[in-house]
């Protein structure tokens, strides 16, 4: 059970930056982000992403625009702002160091 809780906490901690990373190269709409995050196992509930996107917009890390959809009502698309790109770059640098530190400890334990 503790392993499941740990995984949930890890997901929660990185989800914001994974969303920013998915928006790095192109605008995307919410359901598209939900689908990709779900396929990778990073998103357990669709209800998680929309409040996160709203917060990212309020923090000016993403901007939104409405675009017509070929199959239904207009969709809200999300794109990175310059602040969002800077936040993603900083997280990427920090993540690399953090992951390396954790890997050193985990691999050391496995070798004993």
N, C-alpha and C positions, 0 to 999 in steps of 0.2 A: 504494500500500500504506500509506503514512504516513497518508493520509486516513482509511482504515478504522481504523487504530489510534487516531487522534485521536477519531474518533466513538465508539469503544468506551470510551475514557477519559471522554469527556463523559457518556455514558450512565451509566457506573459512578458518576460524581460526583453525578448528580442523581436517580438512581433512588429512593434512600431518601426524598427529599422529595416525589417524585411519588407514591409510595405513600401518604405522609401526606396529601397533597392529595386523593387519591382517597377517603380515609377521612374527610375533613373533614365531609361532610354525612350519611353513613350508614355503618352497619356493613357489612362485606363479607367474603366468604370468599375463601380463597387463590386458588382457580381463577378466580374472577370477576376478581380483580386481574390474574392472569396473562393472561387473555383481553384485557382492556382495554389493558394495557401492550403486549402483542404487536401489537394492532391499530394502535396509534399508532407502532410501530417502536421503542419504548423498551426492549423486552425481547427478547433474542435466544434465551434459554434458560429453560425453566420451572424448571430446577434452581437458578436464581439467586434466585428470589423467596422460597422457603421458609426458607433460612438467613437472609435479610435480615429476614423477618417474625419469626423467632426472636430475632434480635439486637434488633430494635425492642421486642419484648416484654420482654427482659431489661433493656433500658435504660429501661423503663417509659414508652415513648412511645406504645405501644398496649397495650390489654388484650384478652383473648380470652374467648369464651364458646362453649359448644357448643350448637347448635340443631338440632332435627330437620329433616330434609330431606324434601320431598315425593317425591323420587325416589331414595332410597338411604339410606346410613348418615348419622348426624348429621355436621354440618359445623362446623368451627371458624371462628367469625367474629371479625374484628378491628375494633376501634374505637379512635379517638384518646383518649388521656388528656389531662388539662390540660397536662402536660409536652409531649405531642406537639403540641398546638395552639400552645403557646409556641414550640417548635422550628420549626414550620411558618411561623409569623408572622415569626420572625427570618430564616429562610431567604428568605422572600418579599421582605422588605425588602432583604436583601443581594443577592439575585438581580437585582432591578430595577436596582440601581446597577451591578452587575457586567455585566449584559447591555448596558446603556447605554454603558459604557466600551468593551466589545469592539466594539459596533456603530460607535462613533465611529472606532475605529482601522480596522476593516474597510472602512467606507464611505469614509474618507479615502484609503485605498490604491486603492480602485476609481475614485476621481475623478482620480487622477494619470495 
